[in-house]
Amino acid sequence: MATIIGLKQLRENVEKYVLEVHKGKSFTVVKKSKPVFRIVPPDEDNEMWETVVDFTEFNKKGVPARELLRRLRSLNAKSRKTA
């Protein structure tokens, strides 16, 4: 059964809830007493999940999002020029 939490409560304590979801807990998030979404742990056996790119293969610490976005924008701009 999911625990009910407020949207403000979630925003102010994101890390706490991330850890709880990682442990298997589920949450229903409400705004003005109405449910708006659920947070549930991913189903590890679900075949819908697929690893597209493992950025740790390029750098053990991963790739910073800013660097990734910069490179993607650059590639996108180049493809627009050739189209």
Phi and psi restraints in degrees (value plus and minus 20) as a CYANA .aco file:
   2 ALA   PHI    -101.1   -61.1
   2 ALA   PSI     121.5   161.5
   3 THR   PHI    -103.4   -63.4
   3 THR   PSI     119.8   159.8
   4 ILE   PHI    -111.4   -71.4
   4 ILE   PSI     109.3   149.3
   5 ILE   PHI    -154.4  -114.4
   5 ILE   PSI     134.5   174.5
   6 GLY   PHI    -102.8   -62.8
   6 GLY   PSI     134.1   174.1
   7 LEU   PHI     -80.2   -40.2
   7 LEU   PSI     -61.9   -21.9
   8 LYS   PHI     -82.9   -42.9
   8 LYS   PSI     -62.0   -22.0
   9 GLN   PHI     -80.1   -40.1
   9 GLN   PSI     -62.2   -22.2
  10 LEU   PHI     -84.4   -44.4
  10 LEU   PSI     -67.9   -27.9
  11 ARG   PHI     -78.3   -38.3
  11 ARG   PSI     -60.4   -20.4
  12 GLU   PHI     -98.9   -58.9
  12 GLU   PSI     -35.0     5.0
  13 ASN   PHI    -156.1  -116.1
  13 ASN   PSI      20.5    60.5
  14 VAL   PHI     -74.6   -34.6
  14 VAL   PSI     -69.8   -29.8
  15 GLU   PHI     -78.4   -38.4
  15 GLU   PSI     -60.6   -20.6
  16 LYS   PHI     -79.4   -39.4
  16 LYS   PSI     -65.6   -25.6
  17 TYR   PHI     -93.4   -53.4
  17 TYR   PSI     -52.2   -12.2
  18 VAL   PHI     -80.2   -40.2
  18 VAL   PSI     -64.8   -24.8
  19 LEU   PHI     -83.0   -43.0
  19 LEU   PSI     -61.0   -21.0
  20 GLU   PHI     -85.7   -45.7
  20 GLU   PSI     -61.2   -21.2
  21 VAL   PHI     -85.4   -45.4
  21 VAL   PSI     -59.1   -19.1
  22 HIS   PHI     -80.2   -40.2
  22 HIS   PSI     -51.1   -11.1
  23 LYS   PHI    -100.8   -60.8
  23 LYS   PSI     -26.8    13.2
  24 GLY   PHI      91.8   131.8
  24 GLY   PSI     -21.5    18.5
  25 LYS   PHI     -98.7   -58.7
  25 LYS   PSI     133.5   173.5
  26 SER   PHI    -138.2   -98.2
  26 SER   PSI     131.3   171.3
  27 PHE   PHI    -156.1  -116.1
  27 PHE   PSI     121.7   161.7
  28 THR   PHI    -125.0   -85.0
  28 THR   PSI     103.6   143.6
  29 VAL   PHI    -118.3   -78.3
  29 VAL   PSI     110.0   150.0
  30 VAL   PHI    -136.6   -96.6
  30 VAL   PSI     130.5   170.5
  31 LYS   PHI    -152.8  -112.8
  31 LYS   PSI     103.7   143.7
  32 LYS   PHI      34.2    74.2
  32 LYS   PSI      23.6    63.6
  33 SER   PHI      47.5    87.5
  33 SER   PSI      -7.9    32.1
  34 LYS   PHI    -137.6   -97.6
  34 LYS   PSI     113.9   153.9
  35 PRO   PHI     -82.9   -42.9
  35 PRO   PSI     114.9   154.9
  36 VAL   PHI    -136.6   -96.6
  36 VAL   PSI     -51.6   -11.6
  37 PHE   PHI    -186.4  -146.4
  37 PHE   PSI     148.1   188.1
  38 ARG   PHI    -137.1   -97.1
  38 ARG   PSI     128.0   168.0
  39 ILE   PHI    -136.0   -96.0
  39 ILE   PSI     100.5   140.5
  40 VAL   PHI    -153.1  -113.1
  40 VAL   PSI     131.0   171.0
  41 PRO   PHI     -87.7   -47.7
  41 PRO   PSI     126.9   166.9
  42 PRO   PHI     -87.2   -47.2
  42 PRO   PSI     127.3   167.3
  43 ASP   PHI    -103.4   -63.4
  43 ASP   PSI      89.9   129.9
  44 GLU   PHI     -82.4   -42.4
  44 GLU   PSI     -46.9    -6.9
  45 ASP   PHI    -108.0   -68.0
  45 ASP   PSI     -24.4    15.6
  46 ASN   PHI     -90.3   -50.3
  46 ASN   PSI     103.2   143.2
  47 GLU   PHI     -96.2   -56.2
  47 GLU   PSI     -22.5    17.5
  48 MET   PHI     -92.8   -52.8
  48 MET   PSI     -44.0    -4.0
  49 TRP   PHI    -101.9   -61.9
  49 TRP   PSI     114.0   154.0
  50 GLU   PHI    -160.6  -120.6
  50 GLU   PSI     113.9   153.9
  51 THR   PHI     -99.6   -59.6
  51 THR   PSI      98.8   138.8
  52 VAL   PHI    -109.7   -69.7
  52 VAL   PSI     -69.2   -29.2
  53 VAL   PHI    -162.8  -122.8
  53 VAL   PSI     113.8   153.8
  54 ASP   PHI    -124.4   -84.4
  54 ASP   PSI      79.2   119.2
  55 PHE   PHI     -87.9   -47.9
  55 PHE   PSI     -35.5     4.5
  56 THR   PHI     -90.5   -50.5
  56 THR   PSI     -33.4     6.6
  57 GLU   PHI     -90.6   -50.6
  57 GLU   PSI     -46.5    -6.5
  58 PHE   PHI    -108.3   -68.3
  58 PHE   PSI     -54.8   -14.8
  59 ASN   PHI    -172.2  -132.2
  59 ASN   PSI     106.0   146.0
  60 LYS   PHI     -76.2   -36.2
  60 LYS   PSI     -49.7    -9.7
  61 LYS   PHI    -109.2   -69.2
  61 LYS   PSI     -18.2    21.8
  62 GLY   PHI      72.0   112.0
  62 GLY   PSI    -193.4  -153.4
  63 VAL   PHI    -136.9   -96.9
  63 VAL   PSI     108.2   148.2
  64 PRO   PHI     -79.6   -39.6
  64 PRO   PSI     118.6   158.6
  65 ALA   PHI     -77.9   -37.9
  65 ALA   PSI     -59.3   -19.3
  66 ARG   PHI     -81.3   -41.3
  66 ARG   PSI     -62.3   -22.3
  67 GLU   PHI     -85.9   -45.9
  67 GLU   PSI     -63.4   -23.4
  68 LEU   PHI     -81.0   -41.0
  68 LEU   PSI     -67.5   -27.5
  69 LEU   PHI     -82.7   -42.7
  69 LEU   PSI     -59.9   -19.9
  70 ARG   PHI     -80.0   -40.0
  70 ARG   PSI     -66.2   -26.2
  71 ARG   PHI     -86.9   -46.9
  71 ARG   PSI     -60.1   -20.1
  72 LEU   PHI     -84.3   -44.3
  72 LEU   PSI     -61.6   -21.6
  73 ARG   PHI     -83.3   -43.3
  73 ARG   PSI     -59.2   -19.2
  74 SER   PHI     -83.2   -43.2
  74 SER   PSI     -66.1   -26.1
  75 LEU   PHI     -82.8   -42.8
  75 LEU   PSI     -60.0   -20.0
  76 ASN   PHI     -83.9   -43.9
  76 ASN   PSI     -62.6   -22.6
  77 ALA   PHI     -84.6   -44.6
  77 ALA   PSI     -60.4   -20.4
  78 LYS   PHI     -84.6   -44.6
  78 LYS   PSI     -61.2   -21.2
  79 SER   PHI     -87.0   -47.0
  79 SER   PSI     -51.5   -11.5
  80 ARG   PHI     -89.4   -49.4
  80 ARG   PSI     -55.9   -15.9
  81 LYS   PHI     -88.6   -48.6
  81 LYS   PSI     -53.1   -13.1
  82 THR   PHI    -105.9   -65.9
  82 THR   PSI     -33.0     7.0
